[in-house]
Amino acid sequence: MATQVKMENVDRISNLPDSILGYILSFLSTKEAVATSLLSSKWRYLFALVSNLDFELDESSQMLKISTIKSFMCFVDRVLFFHNTSNINAFRLRCGKRVDSDRVYGWISAAIWRGVKHLGLSISLDNFTLPGVLFTCTTLITLKLKTNLVLNVPKDVCLPNLKILHLKSIMFPNDDSVESLVSSCISLVELIICNCSTKKCNISHNSLKVLEIIRSVLYGSLVIDTPALAYFNYTYSVAREYSLKNLQSLIRADIAFLDIRFDSHQTKATAFFEGISNVNILVLSSPSLKLLKCCEPLPIFPKLLHLNLYCDYLNFERGVANLLTDSGRLQSLFFYQEALTNLPERVPHCILYQLKVIEISGFMTNKDCIGKAKYFLENATVLMKLIIRTVPFLSEEQKSRIYQQLMASPSKSKQCCILVV
């Protein structure tokens, strides 16, 4: 009995090898990992084995005490002071203007000197300059910057192993800043530019696969030359000039132009949409579809398989009708019912022989909506699924009546499943 009691008092976890204890601590937050140093002398410095460091100070409250800020800075200092000199895998820092900028500079530098691979900075400091060693870091694989600063990209920038680059709330003062930064990342596969400002955006890269330009101000031109690009997301207003080429690998494009005037953008629209005409999956907002209809001539999308028109006030006019007519391989179509007011008299080839999935949103009980759904049922010979998404206020009984009407309608496809949700 005494032997059993003695065994129960043994601290088996503390007797594990340090490497295993470090692995266990990696599942905790940085703050929790450091707190284990109070357990015993064995645990005092084990937190230094944790390779992922995450520091955050929420400065949104005006009541934040100076002592809290000082405590946060001392905490980061302590962790980095005792940390293994070459064991930082990921370093994430989020803080605001009330943290000492010199210490922030030192923390970032310390992470880089310790061979950090994944660096995430969300900082708001006045007149802050990023450490120069950041731009020549050979260990970086991921870099995510949200800094609210003017970024002067040095001429000797070289990030040979960087694969993921996210830039948010940054101003590039020089015309060639973006081009210099991107070209220095020879291994880059993902680039996201959000809420940034630049005079010129030149993105020429042979290995880039994901590109997102979101709500960023382009005072000049947008140049894209990316033969490996598979996904492109563009969300903002029209730039002054477009040059999109070598996008033969493009699989999906999400295009959402915002707040634009359509009468003066014919040339720009044509250059933009012709550049992405090899796409397989195309998602368009209402303004984007209007801009597409400004193109002269209208671009042909020979490889288009899936089309999503998330718009609710457009007419099924020349642009959309031609888009369907010229997209002979189209297999799925998603649209809001208000976008389809005039059914094309000559049924497009894709509807007759290719369309397998059709989803109509904003559906109501009126004859117009029912007529649109019947049009597809009566003409789509290989249709496998017709999904009707009704407006929120329809009752289950009304949905049931829609379903019964469509089931009673003649259907060219004998394998079509109708869903009313």
C-alpha positions as CSV (number, residue, x, y, z in Angstrom):
1,M,0.0,0.0,0.0
2,A,2.8,2.4,0.8
3,T,4.5,1.7,-2.5
4,Q,1.3,2.6,-4.3
5,V,1.0,5.9,-2.5
6,K,4.6,6.7,-3.3
7,M,4.1,6.0,-7.0
8,E,1.1,8.4,-7.0
9,N,3.2,11.2,-5.7
10,V,5.7,11.0,-8.6
11,D,5.7,13.9,-11.0
12,R,5.9,11.9,-14.2
13,I,5.4,14.9,-16.5
14,S,8.4,16.8,-15.1
15,N,10.6,13.7,-15.6
16,L,9.9,13.8,-19.4
17,P,12.8,14.9,-21.7
18,D,12.9,18.7,-22.2
19,S,12.2,18.3,-25.9
20,I,8.9,16.6,-25.1
21,L,8.0,19.2,-22.5
22,G,8.7,21.9,-25.0
23,Y,6.4,20.2,-27.5
24,I,3.7,20.1,-24.8
25,L,4.1,23.8,-24.1
26,S,3.8,24.6,-27.8
27,F,0.0,23.9,-27.5
28,L,-0.3,26.8,-24.9
29,S,-0.3,30.5,-25.5
30,T,2.9,32.3,-24.9
31,K,1.5,33.8,-21.7
32,E,0.4,30.4,-20.4
33,A,3.8,28.8,-21.4
34,V,5.7,31.4,-19.4
35,A,3.4,31.0,-16.4
36,T,4.6,27.4,-16.1
37,S,8.0,28.7,-14.9
38,L,6.4,29.1,-11.5
39,L,5.7,25.4,-11.1
40,S,9.2,24.4,-10.0
41,S,12.9,24.9,-10.8
42,K,12.6,22.2,-13.5
43,W,10.1,24.4,-15.4
44,R,11.7,27.7,-14.7
45,Y,13.2,28.2,-18.2
46,L,11.4,25.5,-20.2
47,F,9.2,28.2,-21.9
48,A,12.3,29.1,-23.8
49,L,11.9,26.0,-25.8
50,V,8.6,27.1,-27.3
51,S,9.1,28.0,-30.9
52,N,5.9,30.0,-31.6
53,L,5.7,33.3,-29.8
54,D,2.5,35.4,-29.8
55,F,2.4,38.9,-28.1
56,E,-0.7,41.1,-28.1
57,L,-1.6,44.3,-26.3
58,D,-5.1,45.6,-26.8
59,E,-4.9,49.4,-26.7
60,S,-8.4,50.0,-27.8
61,S,-9.4,51.1,-24.3
62,Q,-8.6,54.6,-23.3
63,M,-8.5,53.4,-19.7
64,L,-5.5,51.2,-20.3
65,K,-3.0,51.8,-17.4
66,I,0.6,52.7,-18.0
67,S,1.5,49.9,-15.6
68,T,-0.2,47.4,-18.0
69,I,1.8,48.7,-20.9
70,K,5.1,48.5,-19.0
71,S,4.2,45.0,-17.8
72,F,3.6,44.0,-21.4
73,M,7.0,45.4,-22.6
74,C,8.8,43.7,-19.7
75,F,7.1,40.4,-20.5
76,V,8.2,40.5,-24.1
77,D,11.7,41.5,-23.0
78,R,11.9,38.6,-20.6
79,V,10.7,36.0,-23.1
80,L,13.1,37.0,-25.8
81,F,16.0,37.3,-23.3
82,F,15.7,33.7,-22.1
83,H,14.6,32.3,-25.4
84,N,16.7,29.7,-27.2
85,T,18.9,31.7,-29.6
86,S,17.9,29.8,-32.7
87,N,14.5,28.4,-32.0
88,I,11.8,30.9,-33.1
89,N,9.6,29.4,-35.7
90,A,6.8,32.0,-35.6
91,F,6.7,35.5,-34.1
92,R,3.5,37.5,-34.0
93,L,3.3,41.0,-32.5
94,R,0.2,43.2,-32.2
95,C,0.4,46.5,-30.4
96,G,-0.4,50.2,-30.8
97,K,1.1,53.6,-30.4
98,R,1.7,53.5,-26.6
99,V,4.4,50.9,-26.8
100,D,8.0,52.1,-27.0
101,S,9.0,52.1,-30.7
102,D,12.7,51.3,-29.8
103,R,11.7,48.2,-28.0
104,V,9.4,47.1,-30.9
105,Y,12.4,47.6,-33.2
106,G,14.5,45.5,-30.9
107,W,11.9,42.7,-30.6
108,I,11.6,42.4,-34.4
109,S,15.3,42.3,-34.8
110,A,15.7,39.7,-32.1
111,A,13.2,37.4,-33.8
112,I,15.0,37.8,-37.1
113,W,18.4,37.1,-35.6
114,R,16.9,33.9,-34.1
115,G,16.0,32.6,-37.5
116,V,12.2,33.3,-37.5
117,K,10.3,31.6,-40.3
118,H,6.8,33.1,-39.9
119,L,6.6,36.8,-38.9
120,G,3.3,38.7,-38.3
121,L,3.4,42.3,-37.3
122,S,0.3,44.4,-36.6
123,I,1.6,47.7,-35.2
124,S,0.6,51.3,-35.2
125,L,3.6,53.5,-34.4
126,D,4.2,57.0,-35.6
127,N,7.3,57.5,-37.7
128,F,8.3,53.9,-37.2
129,T,10.9,52.3,-39.5
130,L,11.2,48.5,-39.8
131,P,14.6,47.0,-39.1
132,G,16.8,46.8,-42.2
133,V,17.7,43.2,-41.5
134,L,14.0,42.3,-42.2
135,F,14.5,42.9,-45.9
136,T,17.5,40.5,-46.2
137,C,16.2,37.7,-43.9
138,T,16.9,34.4,-45.5
139,T,14.9,32.3,-43.1
140,L,11.5,34.0,-43.6
141,I,8.8,31.9,-45.2
142,T,5.8,34.0,-44.2
143,L,5.6,37.8,-43.7
144,K,2.4,39.5,-42.8
145,L,2.6,43.3,-42.2
146,K,-0.1,45.6,-41.0
147,T,1.7,48.7,-40.0
148,N,0.1,52.0,-41.1
149,L,3.4,53.3,-42.2
150,V,5.3,54.5,-45.3
151,L,7.4,51.7,-46.5
152,N,10.6,52.6,-48.2
153,V,11.8,49.3,-49.8
154,P,15.6,49.3,-49.7
155,K,17.5,48.6,-52.9
156,D,19.3,45.6,-51.5
157,V,16.0,43.8,-50.5
158,C,16.4,40.0,-50.8
159,L,13.9,37.5,-49.3
160,P,14.8,34.3,-51.2
161,N,12.7,31.8,-49.2
162,L,9.6,34.0,-48.7
163,K,6.5,32.2,-50.0
164,I,3.6,34.2,-48.4
165,L,3.5,38.0,-48.3
166,H,0.5,39.9,-46.8
167,L,0.7,43.7,-46.9
168,K,-2.1,45.8,-45.2
169,S,-2.4,49.5,-44.6
170,I,0.9,50.4,-46.1
171,M,1.8,53.4,-48.3
172,F,4.5,52.8,-50.9
173,P,6.0,56.2,-51.8
174,N,8.0,55.2,-54.8
175,D,6.8,54.0,-58.2
176,D,8.9,50.8,-58.2
177,S,8.5,49.9,-54.5
178,V,6.0,47.0,-55.1
179,E,7.9,45.7,-58.0
180,S,11.2,45.7,-56.1
181,L,9.7,43.9,-53.1
182,V,7.9,41.3,-55.1
183,S,10.8,40.6,-57.5
184,S,13.1,40.0,-54.5
185,C,10.9,37.2,-53.3
186,I,11.9,34.5,-55.9
187,S,10.0,31.8,-54.1
188,L,6.7,33.8,-53.6
189,V,3.5,31.9,-54.2
190,E,0.9,34.1,-52.3
191,L,0.6,37.9,-52.3
192,I,-2.2,39.9,-50.7
193,I,-2.2,43.7,-50.9
194,C,-5.0,45.2,-48.8
195,N,-5.8,48.8,-48.0
196,C,-2.5,49.9,-49.4
197,S,-1.6,53.0,-51.5
198,T,0.8,53.1,-54.4
199,K,1.5,55.1,-57.5
200,K,2.2,52.0,-59.6
201,C,1.7,48.3,-59.0
202,N,3.9,46.1,-61.1
203,I,3.7,42.4,-60.3
204,S,5.8,40.2,-62.5
205,H,6.6,36.8,-61.1
206,N,7.0,33.3,-62.4
207,S,5.9,31.3,-59.4
208,L,3.1,33.4,-57.9
209,K,-0.1,31.4,-57.6
210,V,-2.4,33.6,-55.4
211,L,-2.9,37.3,-55.9
212,E,-5.4,39.5,-54.0
213,I,-5.6,43.3,-54.4
214,I,-8.3,44.5,-52.0
215,R,-9.4,48.1,-51.4
216,S,-6.0,49.4,-52.4
217,V,-5.6,52.8,-54.1
218,L,-3.7,52.6,-57.4
219,Y,-2.9,56.1,-58.6
220,G,-1.3,54.8,-61.7
221,S,-1.2,51.5,-63.6
222,L,-1.7,47.9,-62.6
223,V,0.7,45.5,-64.4
224,I,0.4,41.8,-63.8
225,D,2.6,39.2,-65.6
226,T,2.2,35.9,-63.7
227,P,2.2,32.7,-65.8
228,A,1.6,30.5,-62.7
229,L,-1.2,32.5,-61.2
230,A,-4.2,30.3,-60.3
231,Y,-6.3,32.6,-58.1
232,F,-6.9,36.4,-58.6
233,N,-9.1,38.6,-56.4
234,Y,-9.5,42.2,-57.3
235,T,-11.8,44.4,-55.1
236,Y,-11.7,48.1,-55.6
237,S,-12.2,50.9,-58.1
238,V,-10.7,51.2,-61.6
239,A,-7.0,51.9,-61.9
240,R,-5.8,54.4,-64.5
241,E,-4.4,51.7,-66.7
242,Y,-4.3,47.9,-66.9
243,S,-1.8,45.4,-68.4
244,L,-2.7,41.8,-67.6
245,K,-0.8,39.2,-69.5
246,N,0.5,35.6,-69.3
247,L,-2.4,34.5,-67.1
248,Q,-2.8,31.2,-68.9
249,S,-2.9,29.2,-65.6
250,L,-5.7,31.2,-64.1
251,I,-8.4,29.0,-62.5
252,R,-10.5,31.4,-60.5
253,A,-11.0,35.2,-60.5
254,D,-13.2,37.1,-58.0
255,I,-13.8,40.6,-59.4
256,A,-15.6,43.2,-57.4
257,F,-15.2,46.7,-58.8
258,L,-16.7,49.4,-56.4
259,D,-18.2,52.8,-56.9
260,I,-17.2,53.3,-60.5
261,R,-18.5,55.4,-63.5
262,F,-19.0,53.2,-66.5
263,D,-19.1,55.8,-69.3
264,S,-15.3,56.4,-69.5
265,H,-13.8,53.0,-68.8
266,Q,-14.3,51.1,-72.0
267,T,-10.6,50.8,-72.8
268,K,-9.6,49.9,-69.3
269,A,-12.4,47.4,-69.0
270,T,-11.5,45.7,-72.2
271,A,-7.8,45.4,-71.2
272,F,-8.7,44.0,-67.8
273,F,-11.2,41.4,-68.8
274,E,-9.3,40.3,-71.8
275,G,-6.4,39.7,-69.4
276,I,-8.4,37.2,-67.3
277,S,-10.3,35.6,-70.2
278,N,-8.6,32.2,-69.7
279,V,-10.3,31.8,-66.3
280,N,-12.2,28.6,-65.4
281,I,-14.3,30.1,-62.5
282,L,-15.5,33.7,-62.7
283,V,-17.2,35.5,-59.8
284,L,-18.6,39.0,-60.6
285,S,-20.2,41.7,-58.5
286,S,-22.9,44.0,-60.0
287,P,-20.5,46.8,-60.9
288,S,-18.1,44.3,-62.4
289,L,-20.8,42.9,-64.7
290,K,-21.7,46.4,-65.8
291,L,-18.1,47.1,-66.5
292,L,-17.8,43.9,-68.4
293,K,-20.6,45.1,-70.7
294,C,-18.6,48.2,-71.5
295,C,-15.9,46.2,-73.2
296,E,-15.5,46.6,-76.9
297,P,-15.4,44.0,-78.2
298,L,-16.8,41.8,-75.5
299,P,-14.2,39.3,-74.4
300,I,-14.6,35.6,-75.0
301,F,-14.1,33.2,-72.1
302,P,-13.3,29.9,-73.9
303,K,-12.3,28.0,-70.8
304,L,-15.1,29.2,-68.5
305,L,-16.7,26.4,-66.5
306,H,-18.4,28.1,-63.6
307,L,-20.0,31.6,-63.5
308,N,-21.3,33.3,-60.3
309,L,-23.1,36.6,-60.7
310,Y,-23.8,37.9,-57.2
311,C,-25.9,40.9,-58.2
312,D,-29.5,41.9,-57.7
313,Y,-30.4,44.7,-60.0
314,L,-29.0,44.1,-63.4
315,N,-30.7,43.2,-66.6
316,F,-30.0,40.1,-68.6
317,E,-28.8,42.2,-71.5
318,R,-26.1,42.2,-74.1
319,G,-23.2,41.5,-71.8
320,V,-24.6,38.5,-70.0
321,A,-26.3,37.0,-73.0
322,N,-23.1,37.2,-75.0
323,L,-21.1,35.8,-72.0
324,L,-23.3,32.7,-72.0
325,T,-23.2,32.4,-75.8
326,D,-19.4,32.7,-76.0
327,S,-18.9,30.3,-73.0
328,G,-19.6,27.0,-74.7
329,R,-18.0,24.9,-71.9
330,L,-20.0,26.5,-69.0
331,Q,-21.1,23.8,-66.5
332,S,-22.5,25.7,-63.6
333,L,-24.3,29.0,-63.3
334,F,-25.2,30.9,-60.1
335,F,-27.2,34.2,-60.3
336,Y,-29.7,36.4,-58.5
337,Q,-33.1,36.2,-60.2
338,E,-33.3,39.9,-60.8
339,A,-30.2,39.7,-63.1
340,L,-32.3,37.7,-65.6
341,T,-35.1,39.8,-67.0
342,N,-34.9,38.8,-70.7
343,L,-34.4,35.2,-71.6
344,P,-32.4,34.8,-74.8
345,E,-34.6,33.6,-77.7
346,R,-31.8,31.6,-79.1
347,V,-30.8,29.2,-76.4
348,P,-27.0,29.3,-75.9
349,H,-25.0,26.1,-76.6
350,C,-23.8,25.9,-72.9
351,I,-27.4,25.7,-71.7
352,L,-28.4,23.1,-74.3
353,Y,-25.5,20.7,-73.8
354,Q,-23.1,21.7,-70.9
355,L,-24.9,23.2,-67.9
356,K,-25.1,20.7,-65.1
357,V,-25.8,22.9,-62.0
358,I,-27.9,26.1,-61.9
359,E,-28.6,28.1,-58.7
360,I,-31.1,30.9,-58.7
361,S,-31.2,33.2,-55.6
362,G,-33.8,35.7,-54.5
363,F,-36.6,33.5,-55.9
364,M,-40.3,34.5,-55.4
365,T,-43.6,32.9,-56.2
366,N,-44.5,35.2,-59.2
367,K,-44.8,34.0,-62.8
368,D,-41.5,35.7,-63.8
369,C,-39.4,33.6,-61.4
370,I,-41.2,30.4,-62.3
371,G,-40.8,31.2,-66.0
372,K,-37.0,31.6,-65.6
373,A,-36.7,28.2,-63.8
374,K,-38.9,26.5,-66.4
375,Y,-36.7,28.0,-69.2
376,F,-33.7,26.1,-67.9
377,L,-35.7,22.9,-67.3
378,E,-37.1,22.9,-70.8
379,N,-33.7,23.5,-72.5
380,A,-30.9,22.1,-70.4
381,T,-30.4,18.5,-71.6
382,V,-27.7,17.5,-69.1
383,L,-28.9,19.5,-66.1
384,M,-28.3,17.5,-62.9
385,K,-29.3,20.0,-60.2
386,L,-31.5,23.1,-60.1
387,I,-31.3,24.9,-56.8
388,I,-33.9,27.5,-56.0
389,R,-33.0,29.8,-53.0
390,T,-36.1,31.7,-52.1
391,V,-36.4,35.1,-50.4
392,P,-36.5,34.9,-46.6
393,F,-40.2,35.7,-46.1
394,L,-41.6,32.8,-48.0
395,S,-43.4,30.1,-46.0
396,E,-42.7,26.4,-46.2
397,E,-46.1,26.1,-47.9
398,Q,-45.1,28.6,-50.6
399,K,-41.8,26.8,-51.2
400,S,-43.7,23.6,-51.5
401,R,-45.9,25.1,-54.2
402,I,-42.9,26.3,-56.1
403,Y,-41.4,22.8,-56.0
404,Q,-44.7,21.2,-57.2
405,Q,-44.9,23.7,-60.2
406,L,-41.4,23.0,-61.3
407,M,-41.8,19.2,-60.9
408,A,-44.8,19.4,-63.2
409,S,-42.9,21.3,-65.8
410,P,-41.4,19.5,-68.8
411,S,-37.7,18.8,-68.4
412,K,-35.2,17.9,-71.1
413,S,-33.0,16.3,-68.5
414,K,-34.2,13.0,-67.0
415,Q,-31.7,13.1,-64.2
416,C,-32.3,16.6,-62.8
417,C,-32.8,17.1,-59.1
418,I,-34.8,20.1,-58.0
419,L,-34.1,21.7,-54.6
420,V,-36.2,24.6,-53.2
421,V,-34.6,26.0,-50.0
